[in-house]
């Protein structure tokens, strides 16, 4: 139909809207069907493992209040469901939570990117290449470097001791352990303990830890696309960029320092062989070293794991001793006797503080720096009681749960009396595992 020289065509937009609506409906039905089928398969794979009931959409996430009691909730469930129980983090995401050493033995004797997350042959290759970095002879020179970092921290505390000003202990210890790992593993002297403001790397690590935890508890964020497009995904990538930038700077600085070195012996003219030396010079049977990506992954792993977990462990050790001043005094007296007037602990002095060592171990039992680890199994697993899991299942090992399992420990929870009894158990080996 012509109108004023223009051709008028029938309006087709309503039909396009209907088509788009139909496509969206089909996509939604397809997605829902996929989710339901996947959930059914997961439920069937875990039917031998009863556990706490959960919401169809949110699973058990709503029961974790993020108020400091979540780990103890798992302990409570562990008493009801021996050895292991499933925890749901959405309609299809489920982790079998293990809280007994007999089950853990089966997992750790099997194979599951850094040594922290590598798979299969890659894990074996990297472990073989990096094993020399963990020999006692390599560790001995680190004691002096750690003492230097600790002294810097204690000098700062001395100033606080002369005032009524309070401070966050964990922050100071994190800077000290980061300073230590940089010196010991990467021969990198930093001013992170004395420079003003919050350390950007440590801040990025805190944010990454929080965001990973938040993503696990938020069902829509299980989708890579949704998380990537979300504000939290943006913060995650920004924090990753800061952490990786810090790692690249450390590696670049060392490569420049070793630019003229052509063999390992040139590096051994130093006082000690550090972890980064071993990474850079490591070669397999085909004389192939680590790729740049592998190198960064391993440095990332050891930079993070080497300072953050150590800082957490040290903070809780000091917390436990503060809660038990009688044990704190015994430890102080023992350390003073071992030092014999010196202001620095040396390698040979470490075997002179058995009581302090027992207190450290008991604190690590009560408050493990890594309360849990996980693994996705690549082949079916059968546990000692006959229950099985298919390949592809995700297993979480609750270190916190094992350390407070009443079938393993006679006094699993902390009190003044039990702290003493548990230290005694460490001496005489009364642990029922």
N, C-alpha and C positions, 0 to 999 in steps of 0.2 A: 504494500500500500504506500502510495506516494503522498507526501504532505509538504507543500512548499518547496518542491525540488529535492526533498530528502526521502530516503526509503525507510519506512518504519518496519522493524522486525518484531516478531512476538517476544515478549519478555520471558526469559528462561531462568532468571535468578532463583525463583522459588524451587525449581527442580534441582538446582545445584545445592541449595541448602539441605534439601531432603537427602541428596546423595551423600553429602558430607556427614549428615547425621547418621545415615545407615552405615557408612564406613567406620565412624567412631564407635557405633554400637557393636559392629562385628569385631573391631579391635579389642573393645572392652570384654566382650564374651570370650574371645580367644585368650586374652591375658588371664582372665579369671579361671578359665578351664586349665590353663597351664599351671597356675598357682595351686589349684585344688589337686591336680594330678601329682605335682611335685610334693605337696604336703602329705598326700596319701602314701607316696613312696617312702618319705622320711619317717612317717608314723609306723609303717610296716617294718622298716629297718630297725626301729627302736622298741618294738613291742615287748621284747624281753626285759626292758629296763623301765620299770615304773618310776614316776617322778611327780613333782608337785603340779597340780592342774594349772593351766594357763588360759589366758584370753585367746579367742580364735584369731584375732588380728594382731594383738600386741604381745602374745605369749606371756612370759613371766616378767617382762620389763617393768610393768607398773608396780611390781612388788619391791623393786629396788628404788629406795627413796633418795639415794645419794646424800645420806645424812651421817655417814660414818659407820652404819650398822650393816651394810650390805653383805660383807664377808661373813659376818656372824650369822646372817640368815641362811647362808649356804651351809654353815656348820649345823644349824638346826635341822635343815633338810637332810643332811648327811646321816644324822642319827636315825631318821625314818627310813632312808633308802641306802642300805649298805653298799659299799664299794663304788657305786656310780649311779647317777640319775641324770635325765635329760633336762636342759634348760632351753626354753624357746625365746628367741629374740625377734619374733615376727611370725607370720603364718608359715614360712618355709625354712627359716634359719634356725637350726637347732644344734646345740653342742652337748655332747655327752660329758658331763662333769664327773671326773674321777677323783676320789678322795681317799684312796687306800694304796699303799706301796705295792701290794701284790698285783694290782691292776697296772700300775705304772711300769713295773718291770717288763710287762708284755709290750707296752708302747715304746719304751726307750730301747728295747732290744731290736726294734724294727727301724726301717728307714723312712722318713717322711718326704732368699737371694742374698750378702754377708753370710757368715757362718750361722747367723741367727735364723735365717729363713731359707737357706739354699736347699735345693732338691737333688736327690739321686747322685749321679756321677759328679756333678758340679760340686756338691758338698764334699764328697770323698776327695776330690782333687784339691780343693782349697784347704781342707783339713791337713792333708799330707804336706802341702806347701808351707802352711803356717805353723805346724807343730813345733819347729825349732824356737819359735817366739815364746814358748811357755816352759822352757827348761829353767830349773832353779838357778843355774849359773847366770842366765839372762836376767832373772828377777833380782838377784842380790844387789846390784848397784842402784836399783830403784829406791831402796830404803832411804838413802841419803837425800835423794831428790824429793821424796814424799815428805821427809822431815823438814826440808826447807819450805815447802808449801804450807805445811801445818804450822810452822813457826810464824809465817806471815799472817795466817789467820789468828793465831793466839795473841800476836801483838795487837791486832785490832780488838780482840776481846778484852785485852788488858785495859785498853782505854775505856771500854764500856763499864768495866768493873769499878772504875773510879767515879762513875756517875750513877744516877738512878734511871738512866735511859734504857728502855727495852729494845730488843732487836729480834728479827726472825732468824733463828738458828739455821734452818735448812738452807736459806739463801747463802749464808756465809760458807757453809760446808760444801754446797754445790760448786761455788767458785773455787774453793780449795781443791776439790777432786778434779774439776776441769783443768785447773792449773797443773795438777799432778799428772794427769793422763797426757797432757800436751808435752810436758817435760820428759816423762818416762817413755811413752810409746812413739813420740814424734819428734823428740829433741827440739821442741819449739818453746822458747821462753815467752811467756805472755805476762801482761800486766792486768789480767782479768780480776785479780783480787783487790787491786789498789786503784784501778781506774774508776772514775765517777760514773754514777748511773747504773742501770740494770744491763747486764750482759745480754746482747742481742741474741746470741746463740742459745743460751740457757732459756731465755724467754720464748724463743721459737720452739724449743724442745717441750717446754711445759704446754704450749698451745697445741702442738701436734698430739701429745698424749691425751689432752682433754678432748680434742676434736675426734680422735679415733674412738674414744670411749663413747662420746655423744653419738657418733654415726652408728655404732653397734646397737645403741638403745633406741634409735629413731628409724622405724620401719621404712618410710619412703627413701631415706638416705642409703638403703641397701642397694638401690639402683645407682650405678655409676653415673648415668646421665643426669639424674635429678641432683645428686650430690655435687657434681661438677658445676651445674648451673646455679646452685644455691649460694647464699652469702657465706655459709660455713665452708663450702668447697673452695671459694675464693680465698678465705683466710687460711685454709689448709695448704693451698698451692703457694701462697705468700710465705708461710712459715717454712715450707719445704725449700723454697728458694733461698731463704736466709741460712738454713742449716747446710744446704749443699754448697752455698757460696763459702761458708766458713771452712768446709772440708776441702774444697778446691784450693783455697788459699794455702792451707797447710801442705797439701801435696805439691803445689806449684813451688812453694818456698823451698821444699826439700829437693825437688828435681833440679832447681837452679843451683842449689848448694852442691849437688852431686854431678853437675853437668860434665865436669872434667874427669870424674871417676870412671874407670873402665872395668874394674873388677871389685869383688866384694872385699878384698884385703885392704883396699884404700879406705873403705868405710870402717874397718875394724881398728884403725889407728885411733879411733875415739875411745873413751873410757868404757863404753859398752855398745852392744848391738841392739838397736831399738826395733820396735815392731814395724815401723815404716820402712826401715832398711830391708827387713826380711821380705816385705811385700814387693818392694821395687826390684830386688835381686832374685826373687824366687823363680825357679825354672823346673819344669817337669822333665820326663824322660825324653821328650822331643825338643827340649830347650825352649819351650814356649812359656812365657811369663803370663801374668795377669793382664787382662785388657784394661783400658782406662775405666770402663764402666765397672768391672769387677773390683778394681783398685778403689774406686770411690765408694762402692758398696761396703767393702770391708772396713775402710776408714770410718765411714758413717756408723757402722755397727759398733766398732770399738770406741769411737768418740762418745757415742750416746751411752752404750752399756757400761763403758769404763768410768763414767763420772756420775750418771744419774742414780743408778742402783747403789753404788758405793755411798753416795751422799745420803740416800734414804736409810741404808743400813746403819751408818754412823749416827745419824740423827736419832734413830730409835734406840740404839745402844746407850746413848747419853740420856735419853728419856727414861729407859729402864733403870739405869743407875741413879737417876734423880729420884725415881719413885722408891728406890730401895737404898737409902743412904748408908745402911750398915754394910752392904756389899760394895758400895762406892768407896767407902773407907778402906776396906780390905784390898780392893784393886789399887787404890792410890798408894797404899803402903807397899804393896808388892812391886809396883812399877818403880817407886823411889828406891827400893832396895836393889832392883835390877840395874838401875841407872848408875848407882854409886857416885852421885855427884855430877854426872854428865847431864847435858841438857838435850841430848839426842839419842833416840833408840837406834841401835845398830842391829844388823842381821843376827849376830850371835846372841843378842839379848832376848830374842823372841821366844826361845825355849825356857826362859827364866820366869815367865809370867803365866803359869798354868791356870791359876784361879781366874785371872783376868780373861784368859782365853775361853774358859768355861762360861763365864758371864756373857762374853761376846756371842758364843754359840747359842746360849739359851735365848738371848735377845733375838738372834736371827731366826730361831725356831718360832718364837711368838709373833714376830713382825718381819716375815721374809720380804726383802726388797722387791722381789718379783713374786707376787702372790699367786700367779697362775701362768701357764704356758699352754699353747694349743698346737695341734697338728692335724692336717687333713691326710688320712691314711690312703695309700695308693694301692693297697691290696686288702682282702678280707682278713680280719683278725679274730681269733678265738681266745677268750680269756680262760684262766685256770678253772673257773666254775662251769665252763661249757657254753656260756653266752657268747654270741658272735656279733660282729659288725661288718657290713659290706664295705667294699672299696668306695672311696669318696666321702665317707663319714668324717665329721669334724669332732675331734676329741679335745677336751680341755682338762689339763692336769691342775687340780687345785692344790698348789703348794701350801697355801694357808690352811686348807682343809686337812691335808695329810699331817701337818705339824700340830694340829689340835684335835686329831682323831682319838677319841677315848679308847678305841680298841688297840691303838698303837702306844699311847702314852698313859701312864698311870695318873699323871696330874697335868692334863692338857691345857688348863687355863691358868692365868697368872694371879698370884697373891704373894704376900711376903713369905708365907710358909712354903708355898709351892715353888717359888723361885729358888729357894734353898734346896728343896727336895729334888727339883729337876736338875740343878747343877750337880748334885750328888749322883743322880742317875747317869749323867754324862761321864762321870769318873768310873763308875763300876759297870756301865753298859747295861742298865736295866730296861732300856727301851725295848718294848715287846716286838719291834719289827725285826 
